[in-house]
C-alpha cells in the first residue's frame, strides 16, 4: 500500500524508567520528531494499557516544520551569490563551523525547573500510591492516600495555616547523591490511631487512646515502624525513577505543638523554603487527616519555583490592580472626595481610603456619605503623605486580596503617619494578621463587611480621637 518498500525488524527489548530519561540525549531514542501511533489493548477481557509505536517522522515526510525550515534556508542560500572558495578556505570554514558547534553543545543549557517539578511530582505521587498498598498489607485493612497535592511551603505558613493541632514529626535523613533532611508530619490523634491499629488495640481502647492523646511507648514504637515503611516506599520509588540515587531514612519521632514553634529558629526544622507533598489518609472506613512530607526545595532543585511564582503573582496583581482601579474610578471616582468641604471650597477629608477593590470601597464611601463625613479615595500608586496629617483621623487600606503588595502599602502608610490604619480585606489568617500588625496595621475589617461593621470601625476611631 505504501509507495516505498521498507520493513520493521524487532532487534531487542529494554526496560525504561521515564523519569530517568535525559530527553536531550540519544538514549533510549534520539531527540527528534516522531509520529506516534497508539491503541488500547484487551487480553482475555482484561483491560490493559496503551500500545504505542513511535516512528521517525522525517523518512515518511511527516516532519513538516523541519522541511519548511530547510526550504527557507535553501531559498536564502540560492539567492545569494558567493565566490568559490579555495581548499584552504573551505577547510578553515569547516574547522570554524566544527568549533562553533562544539561551543554551542558544550554551553550549559538553562535549568528547566518546570520539567524538574514534573519529575519530582511523578515520584511523590507514585510513592503515595504505593504507600496505600504497603501500609494496607501491614495493618491488615484497606489504606488509601488520596487528594495528592504538591506545592512550595515556608515554615511560618505551615505551622500557622497548615498544621492543625498537635503533630507527630518523623525526622528523615535524605542520603546518597543528595544529602539533607526531610520532615514527615501527621496529627497526633491519627498517629495514635495508626499505631494502635498495628498493635491491634481493641476498638474501644483505640478510640479512648486517640481521644486522650495517649501516645504511649507501645503506640510510639508501632507508629515508628509505620514511618519506617513510609520512608522505605519513598526510597524504593526514587531509586527506581529519580535520576539521582537518594534514600530516605527515618531517624526519630518528635511531638510538635504548632502554636509553640518559633518560626525563626531551627527547631523542629530550619526556616527555609520547602516542597510539600500532601495526601489525605483513609484506613478502612475511617477518614483521617493529612500525611505531609516537607523537604527543602533546594534538595529537589525547586527553589526557583518561588521566584517564578512571585514574578507571576506580581504581574497578576498589577493587572488586577489596573482593572479594579479603572472600575473603581467609574464607581467611586478615585481622586475625588466626599461632599463635606471647608468654607473655601477645599476638600478637607477626615478619612483616607487607599483601595484596589472598587466594590468594597463603594460600600465604605456610601457609609461615610450617609454620615456626612468627608473622605478622599486614592489608589495604590498615589501618595497618601500628601494629605497627612491635616484633619485626617484614620486611613482605610482596602485590599481585594490580602497579599504582600497590599501589606507593602501598609508599610508606606505607617512610615508616613502614626494615624490609625485599618486594613480591609477577605480571608484573613493568623499569619496574615501577624504580618499586618508587624507592618503597622492597627485594626482589621474582614470583607464582605456590613454597613454596621464599617460604622463600628468609624465610631471606634472617632471615640479614640475624642478621648
C-alpha positions in Angstrom: 0.0 0.0 0.0 2.9 2.4 0.7 4.8 3.6 -2.3 8.2 2.9 -0.8 9.3 -0.5 0.4 10.5 -0.9 3.9 10.3 -3.5 6.8 10.0 -3.3 10.6 12.5 -5.6 12.4 12.5 -6.0 16.2 16.0 -6.0 17.5 15.9 -6.1 21.3 14.0 -5.2 24.4 14.8 -2.7 27.1 13.1 -1.6 30.4 12.7 2.1 30.5 12.1 4.4 33.6 10.6 7.5 32.0 11.6 9.8 34.9 15.3 8.8 34.5 15.4 9.6 30.7 17.6 12.5 29.7 15.5 13.9 26.9 18.4 15.8 25.4 20.4 12.6 24.9 20.1 9.8 22.2 19.1 7.2 24.8 16.8 5.3 24.6 15.8 7.0 21.4 17.2 10.1 19.6 15.8 13.5 20.4 13.9 14.2 17.2 10.4 14.4 15.9 8.3 11.2 15.8 5.0 10.1 14.5 3.0 8.4 17.3 0.6 5.5 16.7 -1.3 4.2 19.7 -4.1 1.7 20.5 -5.8 0.4 23.6 -5.2 -3.3 24.4 -7.5 -6.0 25.9 -6.3 -9.5 26.8 -8.9 -12.1 27.7 -11.4 -9.4 28.7 -8.8 -7.7 30.8 -8.3 -4.1 30.0 -4.6 -3.3 29.6 -2.7 -0.1 28.9 -1.8 1.6 25.6 0.5 0.1 22.9 2.5 2.9 21.5 4.6 2.9 18.3 7.0 5.9 17.6 8.4 6.1 14.2 10.8 8.9 12.9 8.7 11.5 11.1 11.3 12.6 8.6 11.6 9.3 6.5 7.8 9.4 6.0 7.8 13.0 5.0 5.9 14.0 8.2 8.4 16.4 9.7 6.6 19.4 8.3 8.3 22.1 10.5 11.8 20.9 9.7 11.0 20.7 6.0 9.8 24.3 6.0 12.9 25.5 7.8 15.2 23.7 5.4 13.3 25.1 2.4 13.7 28.6 3.8 17.4 28.2 4.4 17.8 26.8 0.9 15.9 29.7 -0.7 18.1 32.2 1.1 21.3 30.3 0.1 20.3 30.0 -3.5 19.5 33.7 -3.8 22.9 34.7 -2.5 25.9 34.8 -4.9 29.1 33.7 -3.2 32.5 33.2 -4.8 34.1 29.8 -5.0 36.4 29.1 -2.1 39.8 27.6 -2.1 40.6 24.3 -0.5 42.2 26.2 2.4 39.2 28.5 2.9 36.8 25.5 2.9 39.0 23.7 5.4 39.1 26.8 7.6 35.3 27.2 7.4 34.8 23.5 8.3 37.1 23.8 11.3 35.3 27.1 12.3 31.9 25.5 12.0 33.0 22.5 14.0 34.4 24.7 16.7 31.1 26.7 16.8 29.1 23.5 17.0 31.3 22.3 19.9 30.9 25.6 21.6 27.1 25.5 21.3 26.8 21.9 22.5 29.1 22.5 25.5 27.4 25.6 26.7 25.3 24.9 29.8 21.6 25.0 29.0 19.3 26.8 31.4 17.8 24.6 34.1 14.2 23.7 33.3 12.5 24.0 36.7 9.1 23.1 35.4 10.4 19.9 33.9 12.1 19.1 37.2 8.9 19.8 39.1 7.1 17.2 36.9 9.8 14.7 37.6 9.6 15.2 41.3 5.8 15.3 41.4 5.6 12.0 39.5 7.9 10.3 42.0 6.0 11.7 45.0 2.6 10.7 43.6 3.8 7.2 42.8 5.2 7.0 46.4 1.9 7.9 47.9 0.0 5.4 45.7 2.3 2.6 46.8 2.1 3.5 50.4 -1.6 2.5 50.5 -0.6 -1.0 49.4 2.3 -1.3 51.7 0.5 0.1 54.8 -2.6 -1.9 54.0 -0.6 -5.1 53.9 1.0 -4.2 57.3 -2.2 -3.1 59.0 -4.4 -5.9 57.6 -7.0 -3.4 56.2 -7.5 -1.2 53.2 -5.5 2.0 53.3 -5.9 4.9 50.8 -3.9 8.0 50.3 -6.0 10.4 48.2 -6.2 14.0 47.1 -2.5 14.2 46.5 -1.1 17.7 46.1 2.4 19.3 46.0 3.4 22.9 46.5 6.0 25.2 47.9 5.7 26.0 51.6 7.5 28.0 54.2 7.9 27.3 57.9 5.7 30.1 59.2 2.8 29.3 56.8 3.0 25.6 57.6 2.7 25.9 61.4 0.2 28.8 61.4 -2.0 27.8 58.5 -1.5 24.2 57.6 -0.8 22.2 60.7 -3.9 21.7 62.8 -3.5 20.6 66.5 -0.6 18.6 67.9 1.6 16.8 65.3 3.9 13.8 65.3 7.0 14.6 63.3 9.2 11.8 61.9 12.6 13.1 61.1 14.0 11.7 57.9 17.6 11.8 56.6 18.0 12.2 52.8 21.2 10.4 51.8 23.0 9.4 48.6 23.9 11.7 45.7 22.0 14.4 47.5 22.1 15.0 51.3 19.6 16.8 53.5 16.7 16.4 55.9 13.0 15.7 55.4 10.1 16.1 57.8 7.0 13.8 57.8 4.0 15.2 59.7 0.7 13.7 60.8 -1.7 14.7 63.5 -1.1 13.2 67.0 -4.5 11.5 67.1 -4.0 10.0 63.6 -0.6 8.7 64.6 -2.2 7.1 67.7 -5.0 5.5 65.6 -2.5 4.1 63.1 -0.1 2.8 65.7 -2.9 1.4 67.8 -4.3 -0.4 64.7 -0.9 -2.0 64.1 -0.7 -3.4 67.7 -4.4 -4.5 67.4 -5.8 -2.4 70.3 -9.5 -3.2 70.9 -11.7 -0.7 69.1 -12.9 0.9 72.4 -9.4 1.3 73.7 -8.2 2.6 70.4 -10.9 5.4 70.4 -10.1 6.2 74.0 -6.3 6.5 73.4 -6.9 8.8 70.5 -9.3 11.0 72.4 -7.0 11.3 75.3 -4.0 11.7 73.0 -2.2 8.9 74.8 0.9 8.4 72.7 2.4 5.8 75.0 5.6 3.8 74.3 3.9 0.9 72.6 1.9 3.1 70.2 5.0 5.2 69.6 7.1 2.2 68.7 4.3 1.0 66.4 4.0 4.3 64.6 7.7 4.4 64.3 7.5 1.2 62.3 4.9 2.8 60.1 7.2 5.7 59.5 9.9 3.3 58.5 7.6 1.7 55.9 6.7 5.1 54.5 10.4 6.2 54.2 11.1 2.8 52.6 8.5 3.4 50.0 10.0 6.8 49.2 13.4 5.2 48.8 12.2 2.5 46.5 10.3 4.8 44.2 13.1 7.4 44.0 15.7 4.7 43.4 13.7 3.4 40.5 12.6 6.7 38.9 14.7 9.6 40.0 17.9 10.4 38.1 20.0 10.9 41.4 20.4 8.0 43.7 18.8 9.0 47.1 17.4 7.2 50.1 15.0 8.3 52.8 15.9 7.0 56.4 13.6 7.6 59.4 15.8 8.7 62.3 13.3 9.6 65.1 10.0 10.9 66.2 9.0 14.2 67.9 5.8 15.6 69.2 5.2 19.2 68.0 2.7 21.9 69.0 2.4 24.3 66.1 1.5 27.4 68.0 4.6 27.0 70.3 7.0 26.8 67.4 9.4 29.7 67.0 9.3 30.1 63.2 12.6 32.0 63.1 14.5 29.2 64.9 15.9 25.9 63.5 13.5 23.8 65.7 11.9 21.5 64.8 13.1 22.3 61.3 15.0 25.2 59.7 13.3 28.3 58.4 13.8 27.6 54.7 11.7 27.1 51.6 10.2 23.6 51.4 8.5 21.5 48.8 5.5 19.8 50.4 3.6 16.7 49.3 0.2 16.1 51.0 -2.3 13.2 50.9 -5.4 12.5 52.8 -5.3 9.2 54.7 -8.2 6.7 55.0 -7.9 3.5 56.9 -10.8 1.1 56.5 -14.0 3.2 56.8 -12.3 5.9 58.9 -11.2 9.1 57.3 -8.1 10.6 59.0 -6.2 13.9 58.3 -3.3 14.6 56.1 0.1 13.0 55.8 2.6 15.6 54.8 6.2 15.4 53.7 8.3 18.6 53.7 11.7 18.5 52.0 13.9 21.6 51.5 13.1 22.8 47.9 16.8 23.0 47.3 17.2 19.3 47.6 14.9 18.8 44.5 16.3 21.9 42.8 12.9 23.6 43.0 13.8 26.7 44.9 13.4 28.8 41.7 9.7 27.9 41.7 9.3 30.5 44.4 11.0 33.2 42.2 8.7 32.4 39.2 5.6 32.2 41.4 6.5 35.6 42.9 7.0 37.1 39.5 3.7 35.7 38.2 1.9 36.9 41.3 3.3 40.4 40.9 2.3 40.5 37.3 -1.2 39.2 38.0 -1.5 41.7 40.9 -0.5 44.6 38.6 -3.1 43.5 36.0 -5.8 43.1 38.7 -5.0 46.5 40.2 -5.2 48.2 36.8 -8.6 46.5 36.1 -10.1 47.1 39.5 -8.8 50.7 39.6 -10.5 51.5 36.3 -13.7 50.1 37.5 -13.4 51.9 40.8 -12.7 55.2 39.1 -16.1 54.9 37.5 -17.9 53.7 40.6 -16.4 55.9 43.3 -14.2 58.4 41.5 -10.6 57.9 42.6 -9.1 61.3 43.3 -12.5 62.6 44.4 -13.7 63.1 47.9 -16.9 63.3 50.0 -19.2 66.2 49.9 -18.0 67.9 53.1 -15.8 70.9 52.3 -14.3 73.9 54.1 -15.6 77.4 53.7 -13.0 77.9 51.0 -14.4 75.0 48.9 -11.2 72.9 49.5 -11.8 69.3 50.4 -10.8 68.6 53.9 -11.0 64.7 54.4 -11.3 63.1 57.8 -10.7 59.6 56.3 -8.3 58.5 53.6 -9.2 55.3 51.6 -6.5 53.6 49.6 -8.1 50.9 47.6 -7.7 48.4 44.8 -11.2 46.9 45.4 -13.9 49.1 43.9 -16.8 47.2 45.3 -15.8 47.3 49.0 -14.6 50.9 48.5 -18.1 51.9 47.3 -19.6 50.4 50.5 -17.3 52.4 52.7 -17.8 55.6 50.9 -21.6 55.1 51.0 -21.4 54.8 54.8 -19.2 57.9 55.1 -21.6 59.9 52.8 -24.6 58.9 54.8 -22.8 60.2 57.9 -21.7 63.4 56.3 -18.1 62.5 56.8 -15.5 63.9 54.3 -13.1 61.4 52.7 -10.5 61.0 50.0 -10.2 57.9 47.8 -6.8 57.1 46.4 -5.4 54.1 44.5 -2.2 52.2 45.5 0.0 54.3 43.2 -0.9 57.7 44.8 0.9 59.2 47.7 -1.1 59.3 51.0 1.5 61.6 52.6 0.2 64.5 50.5 -2.9 64.5 52.6 -1.4 63.9 56.1 -1.8 64.8 58.8 -4.4 67.6 58.1 -7.7 66.7 59.6 -7.4 63.1 58.8 -8.4 60.8 61.6 -7.6 57.4 60.1 -6.7 55.5 56.9 -8.6 52.6 55.4 -6.4 50.3 53.3 -8.8 48.3 51.1 -7.4 45.1 49.5 -9.1 42.8 47.0 -6.7 40.2 48.2 -4.6 40.3 51.4 -1.1 39.9 50.0 2.4 41.2 50.1 1.5 44.0 47.7 -1.2 45.3 49.9 0.7 44.9 53.1 3.6 46.7 51.4 1.3 49.7 51.0 0.6 49.4 54.8 4.4 49.9 55.4 4.4 53.1 53.4 1.4 54.4 55.2 2.8 53.6 58.6 6.1 55.3 57.7 4.2 58.5 56.6 2.0 58.8 59.7 1.1 57.4 63.1 -2.7 57.7 62.4 -4.8 54.6 62.9 -4.6 52.2 60.0 -7.5 49.9 59.3 -6.7 47.0 56.9 -9.7 45.8 55.0 -9.8 42.5 53.0 -11.0 38.9 52.7 -9.7 35.6 54.1 -7.6 36.8 57.0 -5.4 34.1 58.6 -3.3 34.2 61.7 -0.2 34.5 59.7 -1.6 37.4 57.7 -2.8 39.2 60.8 0.6 38.9 62.4 2.3 40.3 59.3 -0.2 43.1 59.1 0.5 44.1 62.7 4.2 44.0 62.1 3.7 46.3 59.1 1.8 48.9 61.2 -1.8 47.9 60.9 -3.9 48.9 64.0 -7.2 47.2 63.1 -8.7 44.6 60.8 -12.0 44.6 58.9 -13.0 41.3 57.3 -14.8 41.5 54.0 -17.5 41.2 52.9 -18.5 43.7 55.6 -21.9 45.1 56.5 -22.6 48.8 56.9 -22.8 48.2 60.7 -19.3 46.7 60.7 -17.9 49.7 58.8 -19.7 52.1 61.1 -18.3 50.3 64.1 -14.7 51.0 62.9 -15.5 54.6 62.2 -17.1 55.1 65.6 -14.1 53.4 67.3 -11.7 55.8 65.6 -13.8 58.9 66.4 -14.0 57.8 70.1 -10.3 57.4 70.3 -9.7 60.8 68.8 -12.1 62.4 71.1 -10.6 60.8 74.2 
